[in-house]
Amino acid sequence: MDRIDIIDNRVHELSAHLRENVTQGAGELVEFAMEHASDNQLVHSALLLKLNHSRADNVLRQGQLANEMVALTERIGRDAVTDLEATTVVKKSAIAPLEKRREMVCWVSNVNKTFQRSGFNMQGINAEFRLGEITGVVGENGNGKTTLFRMISGELAADSGLIQYPYLEAYFGISRNDWGEIKQRIAFIPQHLEKWYGSVRDNLHYELALHGIKGETNEEEVEYIIYRLGLEEHQNKKWSQLSGGYRLRFALARALVWKPVFLVIDEPLANLDIKAQLVILNDLRDLANSYRYPLSVVVSSQHLHEIEHVSDNIIFMKEGEVIYNGKTDNLGEGREENTFEFASELTLEEMERSLGGFEYYSIEHTGLAYVMHTPLHVTQMEVMQRFISADIEVTYFRDISKSTKKMFV
């Protein structure tokens, strides 16, 4: 089934759902509009219909709104199909399918940076950041992640090497030397968020105005991003009234409301609980995958497993150099051993005695957990079965053979 058939089927399903359960269907209509609408006005219409339905005080009015939702669903579907058919003729259409739109947003070639006061050096950095992909940048603090982020976002100049933006040049006609225009397409969210004043909504209107977006379009875009990032209940709140997770979500809204193509985020998960971390990471994945406005996202974090789960690519930095730069799925390729991390109350001597003749290369305690290196043929299941048979109580276990965590330990 091709994409056109998928859209047609979705239109029929959603239309039927709206007639059966308009309350639930209204939310689905908004999601459908966000993914497929060719015009933001259609997204705004879906939002308004959903809002008006929630406020409707009689069955007749609710029925009228349901019919309007069905009509809007069909219109969005027709437009989306027309757009898809057009891409077979216009190869560089702005609405080409995402799988054909992995254009390179930023290209970093042999970049070097030296800080005379501290003596820190970044040497020979090479990287590619593409539309529709998330690149996770990991490494211990003080190894160059923030410096790299500041350089690719135009906040800091490199000493040598090239940082170019092919997508901005090809699709927006921006000269590679016009940093003012380049930075207008890049959103950088630093680790430490600056306090702001006024309400969430007022700040979003102001951010759009700074980018030259005013009037009705300004109103529509603010409505869209507030709904998209779940800020409806918080839109009139001030800085002091928001939790850390919602402050970050607002920072994302302010960065995304004017539709950048390159989003750079430094340590967004640092001060969030696990639930907020998962919400933010899912948001980033959805944003990068957006059919209408895909992004290239670059994000750093000390939460290795969470970042690896959401990232298409991983860059591991150590002492100013890139140790690994490739697809997340390729981590661990060509390794000569398996590596397992686990926690137990046993001392190292007790652990080695309990493992007895079990086949492994080495075992060490990092201060927080054990790290065991085994031959490739020793599997995770075999290690766990050994723990069970030897009555070794383990409170945490993870196979890190295909994780950047192995590079840390």
Disulfide bonds with the S-S distance in Angstrom:
none
